[in-house]
């Protein structure tokens, strides 16, 4: 059963408008979450905001957003003022322009969301917009208020629906040049390149989401299940042995040859 949408509004292109609903394409609801517990009483510990100067708790009604403009000096903004900053884009995804689908680099992608028509009346308009983007190999660019901020978003046709990606702000993306400038443009040795290709071929397999399983999460579930049945003290974790240090420089050709000799096809994860 599909989860309930967390946002409903309208998709608009010129005079074409249709009702749509949106749901995050990713979820962390299955992750293990912990509460902080008072060991002495077994009760949950709650957190409260306190005044930094007086140390006294602050009531919810007295909390307000503040932008620092100097030491101990803030511009105060109410929630309704923040909500009104980008009012036009709170419920309408107005596609402003289209760009080639491959022109936006991966680094600008932020969070994916599934966008679908919200009623039968708008299904045809939705399908036309999606199919036109697919046929022209373009993606739409719009602005939308999500997570209390107006964001640039990209609409990408995917199967019978549209994936809406929030895009990172310009000041969030670092230029790669300073980090990669010092790497020499060294041409690999032909034999070494061939050995590396063979090593990759031995490890190559079809993508499976199981490859991305979180082993720490799995161990936490096992530990919690075991602790629910018994209150035995947990064993002290065994520290992994540190690799022996050596002053010798490993010859990459020898390492590749040894790797190929011992390499096996990757086992299928359950």
C-alpha positions in Angstrom: 0.0 0.0 0.0 1.4 3.4 -1.0 2.0 5.9 1.8 -0.2 8.9 2.1 1.1 11.9 0.2 2.7 14.6 2.3 2.0 17.4 -0.2 -0.9 18.2 -2.5 -1.2 21.1 -5.0 -1.1 21.9 -8.7 1.3 21.3 -11.6 1.1 24.2 -14.0 2.6 24.8 -17.5 1.3 27.9 -19.2 -2.5 27.5 -19.2 -2.4 23.8 -18.5 -3.0 22.9 -14.8 -3.7 19.7 -13.0 -4.0 18.6 -9.4 -1.0 16.5 -8.2 0.2 14.8 -5.0 3.7 14.2 -3.9 5.4 11.7 -1.7 9.1 11.5 -0.7 10.8 8.8 -2.8 13.0 7.7 0.2 12.3 6.9 3.8 14.2 6.3 7.0 11.2 5.0 8.9 12.8 1.5 9.1 15.9 2.8 10.9 16.4 2.0 14.5 15.6 5.0 16.7 16.5 5.3 20.4 15.0 7.3 23.2 17.2 8.7 26.0 16.2 6.9 29.3 16.9 7.7 32.9 18.9 4.6 34.0 17.8 5.1 37.7 14.0 5.3 37.0 13.6 3.7 33.6 11.6 6.8 32.5 12.2 8.7 29.2 14.2 11.9 29.4 12.7 14.9 27.6 14.6 17.9 26.2 13.5 21.5 26.7 14.7 24.8 25.3 16.1 27.1 28.0 17.1 30.7 27.9 20.9 30.9 27.3 21.3 33.7 29.9 18.8 32.9 32.6 18.8 29.1 32.3 15.0 29.0 32.7 12.8 27.0 30.4 11.1 28.9 27.5 7.4 28.3 26.6 6.5 27.4 23.1 4.6 30.6 22.6 7.7 32.7 23.4 9.9 31.0 20.8 10.6 33.0 17.6 13.1 32.8 14.8 16.0 35.2 15.0 18.6 36.2 12.4 21.9 37.4 14.0 22.9 40.9 13.0 25.4 41.5 15.8 26.5 40.2 19.2 23.3 39.5 21.2 21.3 41.3 18.5 18.8 39.6 16.4 16.1 40.4 13.7 13.0 38.5 14.9 10.7 36.9 12.4 7.3 35.2 13.1 6.3 31.9 11.5 3.5 33.6 9.4 6.1 36.1 8.0 8.4 33.3 7.0 5.5 31.3 5.4 4.4 34.4 3.4 7.8 35.0 1.8 7.2 32.7 -1.1 3.4 32.3 -1.0 2.8 31.8 -4.7 4.9 28.7 -4.8 3.5 27.0 -1.7 0.8 25.0 -3.6 1.7 25.4 -7.3 4.6 23.9 -9.2 4.8 26.4 -12.1 7.2 25.0 -14.7 9.2 28.1 -15.7 11.6 26.6 -18.2 13.0 23.3 -19.7 16.6 22.3 -20.0 18.3 19.2 -21.6 17.9 16.2 -19.3 21.7 15.6 -19.1 22.7 19.3 -18.4 22.2 19.2 -14.6 25.1 17.5 -12.9 24.5 14.9 -10.2 26.0 17.1 -7.5 23.0 19.5 -7.7 20.4 16.7 -7.0 19.1 16.8 -3.4 16.0 14.9 -2.4 13.7 12.8 -4.8 9.9 12.8 -4.6 7.3 10.9 -6.5 4.8 13.2 -8.3 1.5 11.8 -9.5 -2.0 13.1 -10.7 -4.3 13.5 -7.7 -7.6 13.1 -9.6 -9.0 11.7 -12.8 -9.7 15.1 -14.3 -6.0 16.0 -14.3 -4.6 12.7 -15.5 -4.6 13.6 -19.2 -2.9 17.0 -18.6 -0.3 15.3 -16.4 0.3 12.6 -19.0 0.8 15.2 -21.8 3.4 17.2 -19.7 5.3 14.0 -18.8 5.3 12.5 -22.3 6.4 15.8 -23.9 9.4 16.0 -21.6 10.3 12.4 -22.3 10.0 12.9 -26.1 12.1 16.1 -26.0 14.6 14.6 -23.5 14.2 17.6 -21.3 13.4 18.2 -17.6 11.3 21.0 -16.2 12.6 23.6 -13.7 10.3 25.3 -11.2 10.2 26.7 -7.7 8.3 25.3 -4.8 8.1 25.8 -1.0 9.2 22.6 0.7 10.5 22.1 4.2 9.8 25.7 5.0 12.0 27.1 2.3 11.5 28.0 -1.4 13.6 25.7 -3.5 14.4 25.2 -7.2 13.1 21.8 -8.2 13.6 19.6 -11.3 10.8 17.5 -12.8 12.1 14.4 -14.5 9.7 12.0 -16.4 10.0 8.5 -15.0 7.9 5.5 -16.1 4.3 6.8 -15.9 5.0 9.4 -13.3 7.4 12.3 -12.6 10.2 12.4 -10.1 10.6 15.8 -8.6 14.1 16.5 -7.3 14.8 19.4 -5.0 18.0 21.0 -6.2 20.8 22.3 -3.9 21.3 26.0 -3.6 24.3 27.5 -5.4 26.2 28.2 -2.1 25.9 24.5 -1.1 27.9 23.1 -4.0 31.7 23.3 -3.8 33.9 23.7 -6.9 35.8 20.4 -7.5 38.8 22.1 -9.2 40.7 23.0 -6.0 40.4 19.3 -4.8 41.3 17.7 -8.1 43.8 20.2 -9.5 46.8 18.6 -7.9 46.1 15.1 -9.3 48.5 14.5 -12.2 47.0 13.4 -15.5 49.0 10.2 -15.6 48.4 7.7 -18.4 48.0 4.2 -16.9 50.3 1.4 -18.1 48.6 -0.7 -20.8 49.2 -4.0 -19.0 48.0 -2.5 -15.7 44.9 -1.2 -17.3 44.1 -4.6 -18.8 44.6 -6.3 -15.5 42.3 -3.8 -13.8 39.6 -4.3 -16.4 39.8 -8.0 -15.9 39.5 -7.5 -12.1 36.4 -5.3 -12.6 34.9 -7.9 -14.9 35.2 -10.6 -12.3 33.4 -8.4 -9.7 30.8 -7.1 -12.1 27.1 -8.0 -11.4 23.6 -6.6 -11.9 22.6 -4.0 -9.4 20.6 -5.2 -6.4 19.3 -3.0 -3.6 20.6 -5.7 -1.2 24.1 -4.5 -2.1 23.2 -1.3 -0.1 22.1 -3.1 3.0 23.2 -1.4 6.3 25.1 -4.1 8.3 25.1 -1.9 11.4 21.3 -1.6 11.2 21.0 -5.3 10.9 23.2 -6.0 13.9 21.2 -3.4 16.0 17.9 -5.3 15.1 19.6 -8.6 16.1 20.9 -7.1 19.4 17.5 -5.6 20.3 15.7 -8.9 19.5 18.1 -10.8 21.6 18.0 -8.3 24.5 14.2 -8.4 24.4 14.4 -12.2 25.3 17.1 -12.0 27.9 18.8 -9.4 30.1 22.2 -11.0 29.9 25.1 -8.6 29.8 26.4 -8.0 26.3 29.8 -9.3 25.5 32.7 -6.9 25.1 33.3 -6.3 21.4 36.4 -7.9 20.0 38.7 -5.3 18.6 39.9 -5.9 15.1 43.6 -6.5 14.7 45.4 -3.6 13.1 47.1 -4.5 9.8 50.8 -5.1 10.1 52.8 -2.0 9.0 55.4 -2.4 6.3 57.9 -0.1 4.8 57.7 -1.7 1.4 55.8 0.0 -1.4 53.3 -2.4 -2.9 53.8 -3.0 -6.6 50.4 -2.4 -8.2 51.0 -4.9 -11.0 51.8 -7.7 -8.5 48.8 -6.7 -6.4 46.5 -6.8 -9.4 47.8 -10.2 -10.5 47.4 -11.7 -7.0 43.9 -10.1 -6.9 42.9 -11.8 -10.1 44.3 -15.1 -9.0 42.2 -15.1 -5.9 39.2 -13.4 -7.1 35.8 -15.1 -7.1 32.5 -14.1 -8.5 30.6 -12.1 -5.9 28.1 -14.1 -4.0 24.4 -13.2 -4.3 23.2 -11.4 -1.2 20.1 -12.9 0.4 
